[in-house]
C-alpha cells in the first residue's frame, strides 16, 4: 500500500479507528470536567477575566474588554495545561498521531 492509498484509507476510517481505541477515548474524556477540583481549575479564567476588566488601567472600554478576553483565554490555556500535567495524560492529537503511524506500519508491511 502506498502512502497516498493509506492517507485515503485514513481519511475514510479515521473516526472509526479512533473511537475503538481506549487510549484515545480516555485522552478525549480527560478534558471534561469530572470533579470539584476541575470546576475550580476552570473557574479561575472566568474570575481572572472579571477581575481584570475592573482593574485594567485603560480608559477605552473596548480595549478593556479585549485585554480581559486575552487574559481569560491565556488563563484557560494554562488551566488545561495544568490539568494535563496533574492527570499525566497525553493530548488526543498525540495519541492520534501514534495510532496513525502504527496503522501505517501495519498496512504498508
C-alpha positions in Angstrom: 0.0 0.0 0.0 1.4 3.4 -0.9 1.3 6.5 1.3 -1.3 8.0 -0.9 -3.6 5.0 -0.6 -3.0 4.9 3.2 -3.9 8.6 3.5 -7.2 8.0 1.6 -7.9 5.0 3.9 -7.1 7.1 7.0 -9.5 9.9 5.9 -12.3 7.4 5.3 -11.8 5.4 8.5 -10.2 7.9 10.9 -13.2 8.3 13.3 -14.0 4.6 13.4 -10.4 3.7 14.2 -10.1 6.4 16.9 -13.4 5.6 18.6 -12.3 1.9 19.0 -9.1 2.9 20.8 -9.3 3.1 24.6 -6.3 5.4 25.0 -7.8 7.9 22.6 -11.2 7.8 24.3 -9.5 8.3 27.7 -7.4 11.2 26.4 -10.5 12.8 24.9 -12.6 12.4 28.1 -9.7 13.8 30.2 -10.5 17.3 29.1 -14.0 17.2 30.5 -15.0 18.4 34.0 -15.3 15.4 36.4 -14.8 16.8 39.9 -14.9 19.8 42.1 -11.2 20.5 41.5 -11.9 20.7 37.8 -14.6 23.3 38.5 -12.2 25.4 40.5 -9.5 25.0 37.9 -11.7 26.0 35.0 -13.4 28.7 37.1 -10.1 30.6 37.5 -10.2 32.0 34.0 -13.7 33.4 34.5 -12.7 35.1 37.7 -9.5 36.4 36.2 -11.5 37.9 33.3 -13.9 39.6 35.6 -11.2 40.9 38.0 -9.1 42.2 35.1 -11.9 44.1 33.4 -12.3 46.1 36.6 -8.6 46.7 37.3 -7.1 47.3 33.8 -5.9 50.9 33.8 -7.3 51.8 30.4 -9.8 54.5 29.6 -11.1 52.9 26.4 -13.9 50.4 27.3 -13.3 48.4 24.1 -9.6 47.9 25.0 -10.6 46.8 28.5 -12.8 44.1 27.0 -10.1 43.0 24.6 -7.5 42.8 27.3 -9.9 41.0 29.6 -10.7 38.4 26.8 -7.0 37.8 26.2 -6.3 37.3 29.9 -9.2 34.9 30.1 -8.0 32.9 27.1 -4.5 32.7 28.5 -5.7 31.6 31.9 -7.9 28.9 30.3 -5.0 27.6 28.3 -2.9 27.5 31.4 -5.7 25.6 33.2 -5.9 23.0 30.5 -2.2 22.6 30.6 -2.2 22.3 34.4 -4.9 19.7 34.3 -3.0 17.6 31.7 0.1 17.8 34.0 -1.9 16.7 37.0 -3.6 13.8 35.3 -0.5 12.8 33.5 -2.2 12.0 30.2 -1.2 13.0 26.6 -3.4 15.0 24.3 -5.8 13.3 21.9 -3.7 14.7 19.0 -0.6 12.9 20.2 -2.5 9.6 20.6 -4.0 10.0 17.1 -0.5 10.6 15.6 0.8 7.5 17.3 -2.2 5.4 16.2 -1.8 6.7 12.6 1.9 5.7 12.5 1.2 2.3 14.0 -1.6 1.7 11.5 0.6 2.9 8.6 3.3 0.4 9.6 0.8 -2.4 9.8 -0.7 -1.7 6.4 2.5 -0.9 4.5 4.2 -4.1 5.6 
